[in-house]
Amino acid sequence: MAETFPRDQSGLTLPIWVAAAARAALQILCGEPFQARQTLQVPDRSDPLIVAVQSGAPLRPGRDALAISRCDPGPGLDLTRDLEIWVRASWRRQSQGADWLELIPGEGVGRLEADQQLCISDFARRLLELNLRPLLPEGHGLRLDLILPVGRSLAERTSNAAFGVVDGLALIGTQAEVQASASPEQLAHTLDQLRALTQSAGFKGDLVLVIGENGRDLARRSGLADQAPVLKAGNWIGPLLVAAAEVGVQNLLLLGYHGKLIKLAGGIFHTHHHLADGRLEVLMALAIEQGWPAERVRPLLELASVEVALQELDAWNRERTRALWQAIAGAVEARSQSYLARYGSWPLEIGAVLFDRSRRLRWAGPRGLALLECWGVELEDPH
């Protein structure tokens, strides 16, 4: 019987492709021939992945080597498609107490703005440890220089900078497979999670619906997760509101980055940027509604992002800007309730809390404020 091998994988997150190139580069550094198919062990997963690496070669035999992989995130809409990943492996002096692995963020790789350290998830670090350390000769340390040649320009199309990640793409995947936030499969998975949460014995009718991983992390740090179960949403906000009402949620708190939730204030309930944007237009319309002069508001449409617009308005009139964002949070609540009413009549009440680029709870609508007060959580004012 012919031996069979797992097929090459696609639909995988960026850390997987980084790990495949790193493993290929380390093999070459150890004097082995280049292997275009890398077998990767994945944390908390029994079966390995077979991942393609595009090319690899020694730069200085026995001293350093380079391997290149090309990201394949699967059929969804993902800006990392065909992204080249370069990994240069070299030996490093292994002194007593030193870490065995040194990771150097090169061109196009995201750094934390606060300390310029590589922005990498625990999953990505564990993945590298699992696949590289067994290949490392006794007494050797390893240095990996990570390069994403077009990562800097791609990062400009993300919200990375809003969360303190600069210079490129972050290596923050938390699993092997891409979870396409705009796909029907992702919605089905989230609906399954919603049903499981609301059918649990301790469910009391409250739910925190967070937009993205940063929202989930903030829910934990702020104490919201101690008050109500937390469900991470993708981009299908509208259907999740209806589904939450149908399964008996009575108080739902929407928690998200202001640059994302503002879409709901404009009646956009599928928030993927490939399908709809309009954020600056919504900001302009609500500012006019709040009495801002048109000559002050109209130039906002020419700015790069909602975050930049917020800074411009804040510099001009801090108090009016704060009031505007409170109004935006209120509009998120009102439009969400109106969306829900189109599909039925339920006792569900929706609150909204918006956080800023520093991941501080900054603004809330009336219902959001009431829920925060009930749960003993306060907004943060940096001024």
The 8 nearest C-alpha neighbors of each residue, nearest first, counted from 0:
[[1, 2, 3, 4, 5, 6, 7, 49],
 [0, 2, 3, 4, 5, 6, 7, 49],
 [1, 3, 0, 4, 5, 6, 49, 7],
 [4, 2, 1, 5, 0, 6, 7, 49],
 [3, 5, 6, 2, 49, 7, 1, 48],
 [4, 6, 49, 7, 3, 48, 8, 47],
 [7, 5, 8, 4, 49, 48, 50, 3],
 [6, 8, 49, 50, 51, 5, 9, 48],
 [9, 7, 50, 49, 6, 48, 10, 11],
 [8, 10, 73, 71, 11, 72, 7, 50],
 [73, 9, 11, 72, 177, 176, 71, 8],
 [12, 10, 176, 72, 177, 9, 175, 15],
 [11, 13, 177, 175, 14, 15, 176, 172],
 [12, 14, 16, 15, 17, 170, 70, 172],
 [15, 13, 17, 123, 16, 12, 170, 18],
 [16, 14, 18, 17, 13, 12, 19, 175],
 [15, 17, 19, 13, 18, 14, 70, 68],
 [16, 18, 14, 20, 15, 19, 21, 13],
 [17, 19, 21, 15, 16, 20, 127, 22],
 [20, 18, 16, 22, 21, 17, 37, 15],
 [19, 21, 23, 66, 17, 22, 68, 18],
 [22, 20, 18, 24, 19, 23, 86, 17],
 [21, 23, 25, 19, 24, 20, 131, 18],
 [22, 24, 20, 26, 21, 25, 66, 19],
 [25, 23, 66, 21, 27, 65, 22, 64],
 [26, 24, 28, 22, 27, 23, 88, 21],
 [25, 27, 29, 23, 31, 28, 24, 22],
 [28, 26, 31, 30, 24, 29, 25, 32],
 [27, 29, 25, 30, 26, 64, 61, 63],
 [30, 28, 26, 27, 31, 25, 61, 136],
 [31, 29, 27, 28, 26, 32, 61, 60],
 [30, 32, 27, 26, 29, 33, 28, 34],
 [33, 31, 27, 34, 30, 26, 56, 23],
 [32, 34, 27, 55, 35, 23, 31, 56],
 [35, 33, 36, 23, 32, 37, 52, 55],
 [34, 36, 52, 51, 37, 33, 53, 54],
 [37, 35, 51, 34, 50, 52, 49, 38],
 [36, 38, 50, 49, 19, 39, 51, 35],
 [39, 37, 49, 48, 47, 50, 36, 40],
 [40, 38, 48, 47, 37, 41, 130, 49],
 [39, 41, 47, 130, 129, 48, 42, 38],
 [40, 42, 44, 126, 39, 43, 47, 175],
 [43, 41, 44, 126, 40, 125, 122, 129],
 [44, 42, 41, 45, 40, 174, 46, 122],
 [43, 45, 42, 41, 46, 47, 40, 175],
 [46, 44, 47, 43, 41, 40, 42, 48],
 [45, 47, 44, 48, 40, 41, 39, 43],
 [48, 46, 40, 39, 38, 41, 45, 49],
 [49, 47, 39, 38, 50, 40, 46, 8],
 [48, 50, 38, 7, 37, 8, 36, 39],
 [49, 51, 37, 7, 8, 36, 48, 19],
 [50, 52, 36, 35, 37, 53, 7, 49],
 [53, 51, 68, 35, 54, 20, 36, 67],
 [52, 54, 68, 67, 35, 51, 69, 55],
 [55, 53, 67, 66, 52, 35, 68, 56],
 [54, 56, 66, 65, 33, 67, 24, 23],
 [55, 57, 65, 64, 58, 66, 27, 33],
 [58, 56, 64, 60, 59, 63, 65, 27],
 [57, 59, 64, 63, 60, 56, 65, 62],
 [58, 60, 62, 63, 57, 61, 64, 28],
 [61, 59, 57, 62, 58, 63, 28, 64],
 [60, 62, 28, 63, 59, 30, 29, 57],
 [63, 61, 59, 60, 89, 90, 28, 64],
 [64, 62, 89, 59, 88, 58, 28, 61],
 [63, 65, 57, 58, 88, 28, 24, 87],
 [64, 66, 87, 24, 55, 56, 86, 57],
 [67, 65, 55, 24, 20, 86, 54, 85],
 [68, 66, 85, 54, 84, 53, 20, 55],
 [67, 69, 52, 53, 84, 20, 83, 16],
 [70, 68, 83, 81, 82, 84, 71, 53],
 [69, 71, 81, 82, 80, 16, 72, 79],
 [70, 72, 9, 80, 73, 10, 81, 11],
 [73, 71, 10, 11, 80, 9, 70, 12],
 [10, 74, 72, 9, 71, 75, 11, 177],
 [73, 75, 76, 72, 10, 77, 71, 9],
 [76, 74, 73, 77, 179, 182, 72, 181],
 [77, 75, 78, 74, 179, 181, 273, 80],
 [76, 78, 79, 80, 75, 72, 179, 73],
 [77, 79, 80, 76, 153, 82, 156, 81],
 [80, 78, 82, 77, 81, 70, 72, 71],
 [79, 81, 71, 82, 78, 70, 72, 77],
 [82, 80, 70, 69, 71, 83, 79, 72],
 [81, 83, 70, 79, 80, 69, 84, 147],
 [84, 82, 69, 68, 81, 147, 70, 85],
 [83, 85, 147, 68, 67, 69, 146, 82],
 [86, 84, 67, 146, 66, 145, 147, 83],
 [85, 87, 145, 66, 21, 65, 144, 20],
 [86, 88, 65, 144, 143, 64, 24, 85],
 [89, 87, 143, 64, 63, 24, 142, 25],
 [90, 88, 63, 142, 62, 141, 91, 143],
 [91, 89, 141, 140, 142, 62, 139, 92],
 [92, 90, 140, 141, 142, 93, 89, 139],
 [91, 93, 140, 94, 90, 139, 141, 138],
 [94, 92, 140, 139, 91, 97, 138, 95],
 [95, 93, 97, 92, 96, 98, 140, 138],
 [94, 96, 97, 93, 98, 92, 99, 138],
 [95, 97, 94, 98, 93, 99, 140, 92],
 [98, 96, 94, 95, 99, 93, 100, 140],
 [97, 99, 100, 96, 101, 140, 93, 94],
 [98, 100, 140, 141, 97, 93, 101, 139],
 [101, 99, 141, 98, 142, 140, 102, 143],
 [102, 100, 142, 143, 141, 103, 99, 98],
 [101, 103, 143, 142, 144, 100, 104, 145],
 [102, 104, 144, 143, 145, 105, 101, 117],
 [105, 103, 145, 108, 117, 144, 102, 146],
 [104, 106, 146, 145, 108, 103, 144, 107],
 [105, 107, 146, 108, 147, 148, 104, 151],
 [106, 108, 150, 167, 151, 147, 148, 166],
 [109, 107, 167, 168, 104, 106, 105, 147],
 [108, 110, 167, 169, 168, 166, 165, 118],
 [111, 109, 117, 118, 115, 116, 165, 164],
 [112, 110, 164, 115, 116, 113, 118, 163],
 [111, 113, 163, 115, 164, 114, 165, 110],
 [112, 114, 111, 115, 163, 116, 110, 164],
 [113, 115, 116, 112, 111, 110, 117, 163],
 [116, 114, 111, 110, 112, 113, 117, 165],
 [117, 115, 110, 111, 114, 118, 104, 112],
 [116, 118, 110, 104, 119, 109, 111, 115],
 [119, 117, 110, 169, 111, 109, 170, 116],
 [120, 118, 170, 171, 117, 169, 123, 121],
 [121, 119, 171, 123, 122, 170, 172, 124],
 [120, 122, 124, 123, 125, 119, 173, 171],
 [123, 121, 125, 120, 173, 124, 126, 174],
 [122, 124, 126, 120, 14, 121, 125, 127],
 [125, 123, 121, 127, 126, 122, 128, 120],
 [126, 124, 128, 122, 127, 123, 129, 121],
 [125, 127, 123, 129, 124, 128, 122, 41],
 [126, 128, 124, 130, 125, 129, 131, 18],
 [129, 127, 125, 132, 131, 126, 130, 124],
 [128, 130, 126, 127, 131, 125, 132, 40],
 [129, 131, 127, 128, 132, 40, 39, 126],
 [132, 130, 134, 128, 133, 127, 129, 22],
 [131, 133, 135, 134, 128, 130, 129, 127],
 [132, 134, 131, 135, 130, 129, 128, 136],
 [135, 133, 132, 131, 136, 26, 130, 25],
 [134, 136, 132, 133, 137, 139, 131, 140],
 [137, 135, 139, 138, 134, 29, 133, 140],
 [136, 138, 139, 135, 140, 134, 133, 132],
 [137, 139, 136, 93, 140, 135, 92, 94],
 [140, 138, 137, 136, 93, 135, 141, 90],
 [139, 141, 99, 91, 93, 90, 92, 100],
 [140, 142, 90, 100, 91, 89, 99, 101],
 [141, 143, 101, 89, 88, 91, 90, 100],
 [144, 142, 88, 102, 87, 103, 145, 101],
 [143, 145, 103, 87, 86, 102, 105, 104],
 [146, 144, 86, 104, 105, 85, 103, 143],
 [145, 147, 105, 85, 106, 148, 107, 84],
 [146, 148, 107, 150, 84, 149, 108, 106],
 [147, 149, 150, 107, 146, 106, 83, 84],
 [150, 148, 151, 147, 152, 107, 153, 82],
 [151, 149, 107, 147, 167, 153, 168, 152],
 [150, 152, 167, 107, 154, 166, 153, 149],
 [151, 153, 155, 154, 150, 149, 167, 156],
 [154, 152, 150, 155, 151, 156, 149, 78],
 [155, 153, 167, 157, 151, 156, 168, 152],
 [154, 156, 153, 152, 157, 151, 158, 159],
 [157, 155, 154, 153, 158, 152, 78, 159],
 [158, 156, 154, 159, 155, 153, 160, 168],
 [157, 159, 161, 160, 162, 156, 155, 154],
 [160, 158, 164, 161, 162, 157, 163, 154],
 [159, 161, 164, 163, 162, 165, 158, 157],
 [162, 160, 356, 158, 159, 163, 164, 357],
 [163, 161, 356, 160, 159, 164, 357, 158],
 [162, 164, 160, 112, 161, 111, 165, 159],
 [163, 165, 111, 160, 159, 110, 112, 162],
 [166, 164, 110, 109, 160, 167, 112, 111],
 [167, 165, 109, 151, 107, 108, 110, 164],
 [168, 166, 109, 151, 107, 108, 150, 154],
 [167, 169, 109, 108, 154, 150, 107, 170],
 [168, 170, 109, 118, 171, 119, 108, 167],
 [171, 169, 119, 14, 172, 118, 120, 13],
 [170, 172, 120, 119, 169, 173, 123, 118],
 [171, 173, 174, 170, 12, 14, 120, 13],
 [172, 174, 122, 171, 120, 175, 123, 121],
 [175, 173, 172, 176, 122, 12, 177, 42],
 [176, 174, 11, 12, 15, 177, 173, 41],
 [177, 175, 11, 12, 174, 10, 178, 72],
 [176, 178, 11, 12, 10, 179, 72, 175],
 [179, 177, 180, 176, 185, 182, 10, 184],
 [178, 180, 182, 181, 177, 75, 185, 76],
 [179, 181, 233, 234, 182, 185, 178, 186],
 [180, 182, 179, 234, 271, 233, 183, 235],
 [183, 181, 184, 185, 179, 180, 186, 75],
 [184, 182, 186, 185, 187, 181, 180, 179],
 [185, 183, 187, 182, 186, 188, 179, 178],
 [186, 184, 188, 182, 183, 187, 180, 179],
 [185, 187, 183, 189, 184, 188, 190, 235],
 [186, 188, 184, 190, 185, 189, 183, 191],
 [187, 189, 185, 191, 186, 190, 184, 192],
 [190, 188, 192, 186, 191, 187, 193, 185],
 [189, 191, 193, 187, 192, 188, 186, 194],
 [192, 190, 188, 194, 189, 193, 195, 187],
 [193, 191, 189, 195, 190, 194, 196, 188],
 [194, 192, 190, 196, 191, 195, 189, 197],
 [193, 195, 191, 197, 192, 196, 198, 190],
 [194, 196, 192, 198, 193, 197, 191, 199],
 [197, 195, 193, 194, 199, 198, 192, 202],
 [196, 198, 194, 199, 195, 202, 193, 246],
 [199, 197, 195, 196, 194, 200, 202, 201],
 [200, 198, 196, 197, 201, 202, 195, 194],
 [199, 201, 202, 198, 197, 203, 196, 195],
 [200, 202, 199, 203, 198, 197, 196, 204],
 [201, 203, 197, 199, 200, 204, 198, 196],
 [204, 202, 205, 201, 197, 227, 248, 249],
 [203, 205, 248, 249, 202, 250, 247, 206],
 [206, 204, 250, 227, 203, 251, 248, 249],
 [205, 207, 251, 228, 227, 229, 208, 250],
 [208, 206, 252, 229, 251, 228, 253, 209],
 [207, 209, 253, 230, 231, 252, 229, 254],
 [210, 208, 254, 231, 214, 215, 255, 232],
 [209, 211, 255, 232, 214, 231, 254, 233],
 [212, 210, 214, 213, 209, 231, 232, 233],
 [211, 213, 215, 214, 216, 210, 231, 209],
 [214, 212, 216, 215, 211, 217, 210, 358],
 [215, 213, 217, 209, 212, 211, 216, 255],
 [214, 216, 212, 218, 217, 213, 209, 231],
 [215, 217, 213, 219, 214, 218, 212, 220],
 [218, 216, 220, 214, 219, 215, 221, 213],
 [219, 217, 223, 215, 224, 221, 216, 220],
 [218, 220, 224, 216, 217, 222, 221, 223],
 [221, 219, 217, 222, 218, 216, 223, 224],
 [222, 220, 218, 219, 223, 217, 376, 224],
 [221, 223, 225, 224, 219, 220, 218, 376],
 [224, 222, 218, 226, 225, 221, 219, 227],
 [223, 225, 219, 218, 222, 226, 227, 229],
 [226, 224, 223, 222, 227, 219, 228, 218],
 [225, 227, 223, 224, 374, 222, 228, 205],
 [226, 228, 206, 224, 205, 225, 207, 229],
 [229, 227, 206, 224, 207, 230, 196, 226],
 [230, 228, 207, 224, 208, 206, 227, 231],
 [229, 231, 208, 209, 207, 232, 228, 193],
 [232, 230, 209, 208, 210, 211, 215, 229],
 [233, 231, 210, 209, 230, 211, 208, 234],
 [232, 234, 180, 235, 210, 211, 181, 231],
 [233, 235, 270, 269, 271, 236, 180, 181],
 [236, 234, 269, 233, 237, 238, 239, 186],
 [237, 235, 239, 268, 234, 238, 269, 240],
 [236, 238, 268, 240, 239, 235, 241, 269],
 [239, 237, 241, 240, 236, 235, 242, 268],
 [240, 238, 242, 236, 237, 241, 243, 235],
 [241, 239, 243, 237, 238, 242, 236, 244],
 [240, 242, 244, 238, 239, 243, 339, 245],
 [241, 243, 239, 245, 244, 240, 238, 246],
 [244, 242, 240, 246, 248, 241, 245, 239],
 [243, 245, 241, 248, 247, 242, 246, 347],
 [244, 246, 242, 243, 247, 241, 248, 345],
 [247, 245, 243, 244, 248, 242, 197, 194],
 [246, 248, 244, 245, 249, 204, 243, 197],
 [249, 247, 204, 244, 243, 250, 205, 246],
 [248, 250, 347, 204, 346, 205, 348, 247],
 [251, 249, 205, 348, 347, 248, 349, 206],
 [250, 252, 206, 349, 207, 205, 350, 348],
 [251, 253, 350, 207, 351, 349, 208, 254],
 [252, 254, 351, 208, 209, 350, 352, 207],
 [255, 253, 209, 352, 353, 351, 208, 252],
 [256, 254, 210, 353, 214, 209, 260, 354],
 [255, 257, 354, 259, 258, 353, 355, 260],
 [256, 258, 353, 260, 259, 354, 261, 355],
 [259, 257, 256, 261, 305, 260, 306, 278],
 [260, 258, 257, 256, 261, 262, 255, 270],
 [261, 259, 262, 257, 263, 255, 258, 256],
 [260, 262, 264, 263, 259, 258, 257, 278],
 [261, 263, 265, 260, 267, 264, 278, 259],
 [264, 262, 266, 267, 265, 331, 261, 260],
 [265, 263, 331, 330, 261, 262, 266, 334],
 [266, 264, 263, 262, 281, 267, 261, 334],
 [265, 267, 263, 264, 334, 268, 262, 335],
 [268, 266, 263, 262, 265, 269, 270, 275],
 [269, 267, 237, 236, 263, 270, 266, 235],
 [270, 268, 235, 234, 267, 236, 271, 237],
 [269, 271, 234, 268, 272, 267, 275, 262],
 [272, 270, 273, 234, 274, 269, 181, 275],
 [271, 273, 275, 274, 276, 270, 269, 234],
 [274, 272, 271, 275, 76, 276, 270, 181],
 [275, 273, 272, 271, 276, 270, 269, 181],
 [276, 274, 272, 273, 271, 270, 277, 267],
 [275, 277, 278, 272, 262, 274, 270, 273],
 [276, 278, 280, 279, 281, 275, 262, 265],
 [279, 277, 281, 280, 276, 262, 282, 261],
 [278, 280, 282, 281, 277, 300, 305, 283],
 [279, 281, 283, 277, 278, 282, 284, 300],
 [282, 280, 278, 284, 279, 283, 265, 277],
 [281, 283, 279, 285, 280, 284, 286, 278],
 [282, 284, 280, 286, 281, 285, 296, 279],
 [285, 283, 281, 287, 286, 282, 280, 288],
 [284, 286, 288, 282, 287, 283, 289, 281],
 [285, 287, 289, 283, 288, 284, 291, 282],
 [288, 286, 291, 290, 284, 289, 285, 283],
 [287, 289, 285, 286, 290, 284, 291, 283],
 [290, 288, 286, 287, 291, 285, 323, 326],
 [291, 289, 287, 288, 292, 286, 293, 285],
 [290, 292, 287, 286, 289, 293, 296, 295],
 [293, 291, 295, 294, 290, 296, 287, 286],
 [292, 294, 296, 295, 297, 291, 287, 290],
 [293, 295, 292, 296, 297, 298, 291, 299],
 [296, 294, 293, 292, 297, 298, 291, 299],
 [297, 295, 293, 294, 299, 298, 283, 292],
 [296, 298, 299, 294, 293, 295, 300, 283],
 [299, 297, 300, 301, 296, 295, 302, 294],
 [300, 298, 301, 297, 302, 296, 308, 279],
 [301, 299, 298, 302, 279, 297, 280, 283],
 [300, 302, 299, 298, 303, 297, 279, 304],
 [303, 301, 299, 300, 304, 308, 307, 298],
 [302, 304, 307, 301, 305, 308, 300, 306],
 [305, 303, 306, 307, 302, 308, 279, 258],
 [304, 306, 308, 307, 258, 279, 309, 278],
 [307, 305, 309, 304, 308, 310, 258, 161],
 [308, 306, 310, 304, 309, 305, 311, 303],
 [309, 307, 305, 311, 306, 310, 299, 312],
 [308, 310, 306, 312, 307, 311, 313, 305],
 [309, 311, 313, 307, 308, 312, 314, 306],
 [312, 310, 308, 314, 309, 313, 307, 315],
 [313, 311, 315, 309, 314, 310, 320, 316],
 [312, 314, 317, 310, 316, 315, 311, 320],
 [315, 313, 311, 312, 316, 310, 317, 309],
 [314, 316, 312, 313, 311, 317, 320, 310],
 [317, 315, 313, 319, 318, 314, 312, 320],
 [316, 318, 313, 320, 319, 321, 314, 315],
 [317, 319, 321, 320, 316, 322, 313, 323],
 [320, 318, 322, 321, 316, 317, 323, 313],
 [321, 319, 323, 317, 322, 318, 313, 312],
 [320, 322, 318, 324, 323, 319, 317, 325],
 [321, 323, 319, 325, 320, 324, 326, 318],
 [324, 322, 320, 326, 321, 325, 319, 327],
 [323, 325, 327, 326, 321, 322, 328, 320],
 [324, 326, 322, 328, 327, 362, 323, 363],
 [327, 325, 329, 323, 324, 328, 330, 322],
 [326, 328, 324, 330, 329, 325, 323, 331],
 [329, 327, 364, 331, 325, 363, 326, 330],
 [328, 330, 364, 326, 332, 327, 331, 333],
 [329, 331, 327, 264, 333, 332, 328, 334],
 [332, 330, 264, 328, 263, 329, 334, 333],
 [331, 333, 329, 335, 330, 334, 350, 351],
 [332, 334, 330, 336, 335, 331, 337, 329],
 [333, 335, 337, 331, 336, 332, 330, 264],
 [336, 334, 338, 332, 337, 333, 331, 339],
 [335, 337, 339, 333, 338, 334, 340, 332],
 [338, 336, 334, 340, 339, 335, 333, 341],
 [337, 339, 335, 336, 341, 340, 334, 237],
 [338, 340, 336, 337, 341, 342, 241, 335],
 [341, 339, 337, 343, 342, 338, 344, 336],
 [342, 340, 339, 338, 343, 337, 344, 336],
 [343, 341, 340, 339, 241, 344, 338, 337],
 [342, 344, 340, 341, 345, 339, 241, 244],
 [343, 345, 340, 346, 342, 339, 341, 347],
 [344, 346, 347, 244, 343, 245, 340, 249],
 [345, 347, 249, 348, 344, 244, 248, 247],
 [348, 346, 249, 345, 244, 250, 248, 349],
 [349, 347, 250, 249, 251, 346, 350, 336],
 [350, 348, 251, 252, 332, 250, 347, 336],
 [349, 351, 367, 366, 252, 332, 253, 251],
 [350, 352, 253, 367, 252, 363, 364, 332],
 [351, 353, 363, 254, 362, 367, 253, 328],
 [354, 352, 257, 362, 255, 256, 254, 361],
 [355, 353, 360, 256, 359, 361, 358, 257],
 [354, 356, 358, 357, 359, 256, 257, 361],
 [357, 355, 161, 162, 358, 354, 163, 256],
 [356, 358, 355, 359, 162, 163, 161, 354],
 [359, 357, 355, 356, 354, 360, 217, 162],
 [358, 360, 354, 357, 355, 361, 379, 356],
 [361, 359, 354, 378, 379, 353, 362, 358],
 [362, 360, 354, 379, 378, 359, 353, 380],
 [361, 363, 353, 325, 352, 360, 324, 328],
 [364, 362, 352, 328, 367, 351, 368, 325],
 [363, 365, 329, 328, 367, 366, 351, 368],
 [366, 364, 368, 367, 329, 369, 363, 350],
 [365, 367, 350, 369, 368, 364, 370, 349],
 [368, 366, 350, 351, 364, 370, 363, 369],
 [367, 369, 371, 365, 366, 370, 363, 364],
 [368, 370, 366, 372, 367, 371, 373, 365],
 [369, 371, 373, 367, 372, 368, 374, 366],
 [372, 370, 376, 374, 368, 373, 369, 375],
 [371, 373, 375, 369, 370, 374, 376, 368],
 [372, 374, 370, 371, 375, 369, 376, 368],
 [375, 373, 371, 372, 376, 370, 226, 223],
 [374, 376, 372, 373, 371, 377, 370, 222],
 [375, 377, 371, 374, 372, 222, 378, 221],
 [378, 376, 371, 379, 375, 372, 360, 368],
 [377, 379, 360, 361, 380, 362, 376, 359],
 [380, 378, 361, 360, 359, 381, 377, 362],
 [379, 381, 382, 361, 378, 360, 359, 362],
 [382, 380, 379, 359, 361, 357, 378, 360],
 [381, 380, 379, 317, 318, 321, 361, 313]]
